[in-house]
């Protein structure tokens, strides 16, 4: 189910291309399911937490097959409160043995399940962002 990436509400709309003279549906606009309008939050990125979690599981399994150990970082797209649009950031996964380089890591979580929980909008917890897509996992920062 596609929801608002900030409040998690389902009262969202997205853009489609329609011929105004014939009222004929032409196509979905570019990123129609990624950008939309929430009745409560205004113009926001939209997200499908179930789909994002499935992508995380797939990429995690591919990483484990290739490297034989859990990744330390996720490169993902997030939506933040008070920020229009989405941005790509690194999130640290697991226990940190060393301080993270300033400015490189946006957030941290303890394990895969905690990372997947970040895909569900949760304003009540005080978290001010939601993971709306996963790009890749890695063992180290670039």
C-alpha positions in Angstrom: 0.0 0.0 0.0 1.4 3.4 -1.0 1.4 5.9 1.9 2.7 9.3 2.8 6.4 9.0 3.7 6.0 11.4 6.6 2.8 10.6 8.4 2.0 7.1 6.9 -1.4 8.3 5.9 -3.2 6.7 3.0 -5.2 9.8 1.9 -2.7 10.5 -0.9 -2.9 11.4 -4.5 -0.4 11.1 -7.4 -0.2 12.7 -10.8 -1.4 11.2 -14.1 -1.5 12.5 -17.6 -5.0 13.0 -19.0 -6.2 14.6 -22.2 -8.3 17.4 -20.9 -10.5 17.5 -24.0 -11.4 13.8 -24.1 -10.8 13.0 -20.4 -8.8 10.1 -21.8 -6.1 8.6 -19.5 -2.8 8.8 -21.3 -0.1 7.6 -18.8 1.3 7.9 -15.3 3.7 10.8 -15.0 7.4 10.3 -14.3 7.7 9.0 -10.7 3.9 9.1 -10.3 4.0 6.7 -7.4 7.0 8.4 -5.8 5.8 12.0 -5.6 2.3 13.0 -4.5 0.2 15.0 -2.2 -0.9 13.9 1.3 -4.1 15.4 2.6 -2.3 16.3 5.8 1.3 16.9 4.9 1.1 18.5 1.5 3.5 17.6 -1.4 5.6 14.7 -0.2 7.5 11.7 -1.5 5.2 8.6 -1.4 6.4 5.2 -0.3 5.3 1.5 -0.3 7.0 0.1 2.9 6.2 -3.5 1.9 7.9 -3.1 -1.5 10.9 -1.3 0.0 11.3 -4.1 2.6 11.1 -6.7 -0.1 13.9 -4.8 -2.0 15.9 -4.7 1.2 15.5 -8.5 1.7 16.6 -9.1 -1.9 19.6 -6.9 -1.8 20.6 -8.2 1.6 20.5 -11.8 0.4 22.6 -10.8 -2.7 25.1 -9.1 -0.5 25.4 -12.1 1.9 25.8 -14.5 -1.1 28.6 -12.3 -2.5 30.4 -11.3 0.7 29.5 -13.9 3.3 28.9 -11.3 6.0 26.3 -8.7 6.9 26.8 -5.3 5.4 27.7 -2.3 7.6 26.1 0.4 5.5 22.9 0.9 3.5 22.9 3.5 0.8 19.3 4.6 0.6 16.8 7.3 -0.3 15.1 9.0 2.6 12.3 11.5 3.1 12.8 13.9 6.0 10.4 16.2 7.8 10.6 19.8 6.6 12.5 18.9 3.5 10.8 18.8 0.1 11.7 15.8 -1.9 14.0 12.9 -1.2 17.8 12.6 -0.6 20.3 9.8 -0.7 22.1 8.9 2.6 24.2 6.2 4.3 22.8 4.5 7.3 25.1 2.4 9.5 23.8 -1.1 10.4 25.1 -3.0 13.4 27.3 -2.2 16.3 29.9 0.5 15.6 33.4 -0.3 16.7 34.8 3.0 15.5 33.4 6.5 15.3 31.7 7.2 12.0 33.2 9.9 9.8 31.4 13.2 10.3 28.9 14.0 7.5 29.1 10.5 5.9 26.6 8.6 7.9 23.1 10.0 8.4 21.7 7.5 11.0 22.4 4.2 12.6 20.4 1.1 13.5 21.2 -2.2 15.3 20.4 -4.8 12.7 18.4 -5.7 9.6 15.0 -5.7 11.3 15.7 -2.3 12.8 16.7 -1.0 9.4 13.5 -2.4 7.8 11.5 -0.7 10.5 12.8 2.6 9.2 10.7 2.1 6.0 7.5 2.6 8.0 6.7 6.3 8.7 6.6 6.9 12.4 6.2 10.5 13.6 5.1 9.3 17.1 8.6 7.9 17.8 10.3 11.2 17.1 12.1 9.8 14.1 12.2 12.6 11.5 12.8 10.5 8.4 11.6 7.4 6.5 13.6 5.2 4.2 11.7 5.2 0.9 14.1 3.1 -1.2 17.3 1.1 -1.0 20.1 1.6 -3.5 22.8 -0.8 -2.2 24.5 -2.3 0.8 28.3 -2.0 1.4 31.0 -3.0 3.8 32.6 0.4 3.9 31.9 4.0 3.0 33.2 5.4 -0.3 
